[in-house]
């Protein structure tokens, strides 16, 4: 290398803000594997997932009712991936065909299955489904914790619903949301715009099972986003509201419960996948 060429390289590195050693070190660092909003699937019949960034948020709301109190700080230390949509009938039936999920009790309530979220599944059915996904893909699938679910639903917002404090019209599928499905049936997945994290239908359509045992308030809740495994485990937390219930029930902080063996036409779930 001539002295002139070397000087040109040094000058270029200086303009780039680093020494030759620093530039080499930076080049050796691998690019981040996961980026917020990145979408992917682990198999053709697996749910589409969206990468949710790590972050800190305030869970709950002191102005609602005691079930959502006290509002408290939660640290989601690591990114994770969550289903872009609620699990669909087609995704569920792939599991049933593989003998990983029960094939009975698949009542679609007469609304049809094409593009719609699976309903009439128990908490235990949902657990079977995520176990099947894990076995099939070799990845760590599970139900989200209540704290992870609310964090993802809010999408970085602090309002009653992720789009604001006015429920508006046709923003979601709840009883008084004034959509064409409101109070009558589930809506096909993705019928409404996504929240800031790229998720559809976390607000209403169907309630969603999460991992936690029921507790009457957030008192004593962990601040690391983990599920509550103690309390009234004869009831499990469900989140998000549904087409059958009013918009208040679909607020980000609203909490409800359901016996784990009881299924309903307004209840489904979505999956969480831990990232490598």
BELGI-V563220 format. One record per pair of residues at least 12 apart in sequence whose C-alpha atoms are under 6 Angstrom apart, sorted by sequence separation. I is the first residue (numbers start at 1). J is the second residue. D is the distance in whole Angstrom. If there is no record, write none. Layout:
i;j;d
I;J;D
I;J;D
This chain:
i;j;d
38;50;6
59;71;5
130;142;5
37;50;6
38;51;5
59;72;5
37;51;5
58;72;5
36;51;5
58;73;5
212;227;5
213;228;6
36;52;5
57;73;6
212;228;5
213;229;6
215;231;6
239;255;6
36;53;5
57;74;6
212;229;6
214;231;6
56;74;6
213;231;6
214;232;5
238;256;5
56;75;4
186;205;6
213;232;6
237;256;6
238;257;5
56;76;6
213;233;5
237;257;5
55;76;5
214;235;6
236;257;5
54;76;5
214;236;5
235;257;6
236;258;6
54;77;5
213;236;5
214;237;5
235;258;5
54;78;5
89;113;6
212;236;6
235;259;4
236;260;6
54;79;4
212;237;6
234;259;6
235;260;6
53;79;5
52;79;5
101;128;6
210;237;6
52;80;5
88;116;6
89;117;6
210;238;6
51;80;6
52;81;6
88;117;4
89;118;5
209;238;5
51;81;4
87;117;6
88;118;5
174;204;6
208;238;5
50;81;5
86;117;6
173;204;6
208;239;5
49;81;6
50;82;5
100;132;6
173;205;5
207;239;5
49;82;5
207;240;5
49;83;4
50;84;6
207;241;5
48;83;6
49;84;5
207;242;5
48;84;6
204;240;5
206;242;4
203;240;5
204;241;4
205;242;4
202;240;6
204;242;4
205;243;5
204;243;6
155;196;5
155;197;5
45;91;6
204;250;5
203;250;6
153;202;6
208;267;6
183;243;5
206;266;5
207;267;5
208;268;5
209;269;5
182;243;5
183;244;5
206;267;5
207;268;6
208;269;4
206;268;6
146;210;6
145;210;6
144;210;5
145;211;5
143;210;6
144;211;6
143;211;6
174;242;6
175;243;5
174;243;4
175;244;5
173;243;5
175;245;5
176;246;6
174;245;6
175;246;5
116;188;4
174;246;6
115;188;5
116;189;6
174;247;6
148;225;6
147;225;5
145;227;5
161;251;5
160;251;5
161;252;6
160;252;6
84;199;5
85;200;5
84;200;6
143;271;5
144;272;5
143;272;6
142;272;5
141;272;6
141;273;4
140;273;6
140;274;5
123;260;5
122;260;6
122;261;5
122;262;6
122;263;5
121;263;5
120;263;5
120;264;5
120;265;5
119;265;5
69;217;6
70;218;6
119;267;5
67;216;5
68;217;6
69;218;5
74;223;4
75;224;5
76;225;6
119;268;5
67;217;4
74;224;6
118;268;6
66;217;6
86;269;6
87;270;5
86;270;5
83;270;6
83;271;5
82;271;6
82;272;4
81;272;6
61;253;6
81;273;5
60;253;5
80;274;5
80;275;6
